[in-house]
Amino acid sequence: MEINENLQNERNLKAIEFEKAGEIEQAIALYEENVTEGFKGNHPYDRLATIYKNQIDLDNEIRVLEKAIVIYEEITIEDRLEGLPKLFRFKNRLEKAQHTKTQLAKQKKSKLK
């Protein structure tokens, strides 16, 4: 699959406009397209992880962060200097999201007893 970076950047810009207008579902759809295509930049991953975190949708937050880590591991291998700090940041966010998911599952389980 050939990646059109201009189209991806246009999607990000349009998604930002949707977010500002409060049209979150439209923004999500555009960001998700870029994530599916393996966008080589942090913006859609950061925004989706934040949106999903705010929606308390931990499964999607974790999925997006895992994809970001794969992308940034590739970027780091390609010797792009900005890759490593972002890779660590995504790994840290993933760890926090997984911890939150575990804690919520424990709380839910204890309430069912």
C-alpha positions in Angstrom: 0.0 0.0 0.0 1.4 3.3 -1.0 1.2 6.0 1.6 0.3 9.5 0.7 1.9 11.7 3.4 0.2 14.8 2.1 -3.2 13.2 2.5 -2.3 12.0 6.0 -1.2 15.5 6.9 -4.5 16.9 5.5 -6.4 14.4 7.6 -4.6 15.5 10.7 -5.4 19.2 10.0 -9.1 18.4 9.3 -9.3 16.3 12.4 -7.9 19.2 14.5 -10.7 21.4 13.0 -13.3 18.7 13.9 -11.9 18.6 17.5 -12.1 22.4 17.8 -15.7 22.3 16.6 -16.6 19.5 19.1 -17.1 17.0 16.4 -15.0 14.3 18.1 -16.3 11.3 16.2 -15.3 12.8 12.8 -11.9 13.6 14.2 -11.5 10.0 15.5 -12.4 8.6 12.1 -9.6 10.7 10.4 -7.0 10.0 13.0 -7.9 6.3 12.8 -7.3 6.3 9.1 -3.8 7.6 9.7 -3.1 5.1 12.5 -4.3 2.3 10.2 -1.8 3.5 7.5 1.0 3.7 10.0 1.5 7.5 10.0 5.1 8.3 10.9 4.5 11.1 13.3 3.1 11.3 16.8 0.0 13.6 16.3 -2.8 11.1 15.5 -1.5 8.7 18.2 -1.3 11.4 20.8 -4.7 12.8 20.0 -6.5 9.4 19.8 -4.9 8.2 23.0 -6.0 11.4 24.8 -9.6 11.2 23.3 -10.0 7.6 24.2 -8.6 8.2 27.7 -11.1 11.1 28.2 -13.9 8.7 27.0 -12.6 6.1 29.4 -12.1 3.7 26.5 -9.0 2.0 27.7 -9.1 -0.8 25.2 -8.8 1.7 22.3 -6.3 3.9 24.2 -4.1 0.8 24.7 -4.5 -0.3 21.1 -3.4 3.1 19.7 -0.5 3.4 22.1 0.7 -0.1 21.1 0.5 0.9 17.4 2.5 4.1 18.2 5.2 2.0 19.9 5.6 -0.2 16.9 5.8 2.9 14.6 8.3 4.6 16.9 10.4 1.5 17.2 10.7 1.6 13.4 11.5 5.3 13.4 14.2 4.8 16.0 15.7 2.0 13.9 15.8 4.4 11.0 18.0 6.7 13.1 15.5 9.5 13.4 16.6 11.3 16.5 13.2 12.4 17.6 12.0 8.8 17.7 13.6 7.7 21.0 12.1 10.2 23.4 8.6 9.8 21.8 9.0 6.0 22.0 9.7 6.2 25.7 6.8 8.6 26.2 4.4 6.2 24.4 5.7 3.3 26.4 5.1 5.2 29.6 1.6 6.2 28.6 0.8 2.5 27.7 2.1 1.4 31.1 -0.2 3.9 32.8 -3.2 2.9 30.7 -2.7 -0.8 31.4 -2.3 -0.1 35.1 -5.6 1.9 35.1 -7.4 -0.9 33.2 -6.1 -3.4 35.8 -7.2 -1.2 38.7 -10.7 -0.7 37.2 -11.1 -4.4 36.6 -10.2 -5.1 40.3 -12.7 -2.4 41.4 -15.4 -3.9 39.3 -14.6 -7.4 40.5 -14.8 -6.3 44.2 -18.1 -4.6 43.6 -19.6 -7.8 42.2 -18.7 -9.8 45.4 
